[in-house]
Amino acid sequence: MSVPDQVVFDAEPLVAHADGEPGSEIVETYLDAVAAEDTTGYASYVNLAEIRYILARKYDRDTADEYLEWLTDLGIKTVDVGDTWTDASEYTLSYNPALGDSFALATAKHVDGTLLIGGDDDYDDVTDVPIDRFRDGSA
């Protein structure tokens, strides 16, 4: 498997990684490439908010914050919503994905990166952003 030079992480892959869900070993490969500085990793603040509340609900706020801090220390760069909100709204108008998915798409477009996603079908019709799936279907 080849990891792209620039990858944007949607919330689902990172939550799957944090929980050790099916496919998390593939996400680990992408994260290892970021840590080794072979690829640049990005995430939207919107997607980080999703990760935080999902992990905080399942575990607690401290655990969620520790995971997000670990991602930052690993080298994941954050992309401000001010840089992507217009494109995110266009993706919502064109394809009607969840808002977080729209921001993930807009972030990938903004940094000219490949978006790493899970198995949902929100992205099936998108053709202007390269997309990699770490698994088919949900956990």
C-alpha positions in Angstrom: 0.0 0.0 0.0 1.3 3.4 -0.9 0.5 6.4 1.3 0.0 9.7 -0.6 2.3 12.7 0.0 -0.5 14.6 1.6 -3.4 13.0 3.4 -6.4 14.4 5.1 -8.0 12.4 7.9 -11.8 12.3 8.2 -13.1 11.6 11.7 -14.0 8.0 11.1 -10.5 6.7 10.4 -9.1 8.4 13.5 -11.9 7.2 15.8 -11.4 3.7 14.4 -7.7 3.9 15.1 -8.3 5.2 18.7 -10.8 2.3 19.3 -8.8 -0.5 17.5 -11.7 -1.1 15.2 -11.5 -3.1 12.0 -9.2 -1.4 9.5 -7.3 0.5 12.2 -4.1 -1.2 11.1 -4.4 0.6 7.8 -5.0 3.9 9.5 -1.9 3.2 11.5 0.1 2.9 8.3 -1.0 6.4 7.3 -0.2 7.7 10.8 3.2 6.0 10.7 4.0 7.8 7.4 3.1 11.1 9.0 5.3 10.4 12.0 8.2 9.4 9.7 7.6 12.7 7.8 7.1 10.7 4.6 3.7 12.3 4.2 2.0 15.4 5.6 -1.2 14.7 7.5 -4.0 17.2 8.0 -7.4 17.4 9.7 -10.1 20.0 9.8 -11.0 21.5 13.2 -14.5 20.4 12.5 -13.4 16.7 12.2 -11.2 17.1 15.3 -14.4 18.3 17.2 -16.2 15.2 16.0 -13.4 13.0 17.2 -13.3 14.7 20.6 -17.0 14.4 21.3 -17.2 10.8 20.1 -14.2 9.7 22.2 -15.3 11.8 25.2 -18.8 10.2 25.1 -17.3 6.7 24.9 -14.5 7.2 27.4 -14.1 10.7 28.9 -12.8 14.1 28.0 -9.3 13.5 29.3 -8.9 10.4 27.1 -10.3 12.3 24.1 -7.9 15.2 24.7 -4.9 12.9 25.1 -5.6 11.3 21.8 -6.0 14.6 20.0 -2.7 15.9 21.7 -1.0 12.7 20.5 -2.2 13.4 16.9 -0.7 16.9 17.1 2.5 15.6 18.6 2.7 13.0 15.8 2.6 15.8 13.2 -1.1 16.2 12.1 -1.6 19.7 11.0 -4.9 21.4 11.6 -6.7 23.4 8.9 -8.8 26.3 10.0 -12.5 26.4 9.0 -12.0 29.9 7.8 -10.0 28.5 4.9 -12.6 25.9 3.9 -16.1 26.9 4.9 -17.1 28.1 1.5 -16.0 24.9 -0.2 -17.6 22.9 2.6 -20.9 24.5 1.9 -20.5 23.8 -1.8 -19.9 20.1 -1.1 -23.0 20.1 1.0 -25.1 21.7 -1.7 -23.7 19.4 -4.4 -23.5 16.0 -2.7 -25.4 16.4 0.6 -22.9 14.7 2.9 -22.9 15.3 6.7 -21.3 18.6 7.6 -18.2 17.0 9.0 -17.7 15.1 5.7 -18.1 18.3 3.8 -15.3 19.9 5.8 -13.1 16.9 5.3 -13.6 17.2 1.5 -13.0 20.9 1.6 -9.8 20.4 3.6 -8.5 17.8 1.1 -9.3 20.2 -1.7 -7.6 23.1 0.2 -4.3 21.2 0.8 -4.5 19.3 -2.5 -4.4 16.0 -0.6 -6.0 12.6 -0.5 -8.9 12.2 1.9 -8.8 9.0 4.0 -12.4 7.9 4.8 -14.3 4.9 6.1 -17.0 2.9 4.5 -19.9 5.3 4.4 -21.4 6.3 1.0 -21.4 10.1 1.5 -18.4 10.3 -0.9 -19.5 8.0 -3.7 -20.3 10.7 -6.2 -17.3 12.9 -5.4 -14.8 13.0 -8.3 -12.7 16.2 -7.7 -10.9 15.0 -4.5 -8.8 11.8 -4.4 -10.2 9.4 -1.8 -8.8 6.4 -0.1 -10.9 4.1 2.0 -9.4 2.3 5.0 -12.4 -0.2 5.2 -15.6 -1.1 3.5 -18.7 -0.6 5.6 -18.8 0.4 9.2 -17.2 -1.2 12.2 
